[in-house]
């Protein structure tokens, strides 16, 4: 194993340990000492890769956001109609949240926490640019309601987090039929 692979492995182990601890115990109950133990590294090793806990959280957020957006826009083309493009993106996001549960839970926590610095949050938002561009085109074509992108996201994408939380609690199952119905409800919420 090369030195670069070892570095990547330790950094990846630290990020994964942070993801696990934050999801299980929250940001404040995920101290650096526990992160190091779970990652199998000496506590001082963390500081070879990250300036502090804030930097570790910020970097984890950006990596997860990048993975999320890579999945969200898989197969997407600006040539698709607004509805078809949104449908593809929406189902990609739903499938990501269903299959990448740890990452999806982490992003949900980040959405509701001041732990991620605002400039990092803005940088993470850039990963969603194709969706924002699609909505802008939809507004111009008068297919999408002329609302803030935050409102569009709140009514069309964010409900998935709630539904998946209910699925985690085993009080609801988002099967294929319900997923299709949920997409139509999301589309109806934002379309003219």
Secondary structure, DSSP 8 states (H G I E B T S, - for coil): --HHHHHHHHHHHHHHHHHHHHHHH-STT--HHHHHHHHTS-HHHHHHH-SSHHHHHHHHHHHHHHHHHHHHTTT--TTS-HHHHHHHHHHHHHHHHHH-HHHHHHHHHHHT-TTS-HHHHHHHHGGGHHHHHHHHHHHHTT-B-S--HHHHHHHHTHHHHHHHHHHHTTS----HHHHHHHHHHHHHHHB-
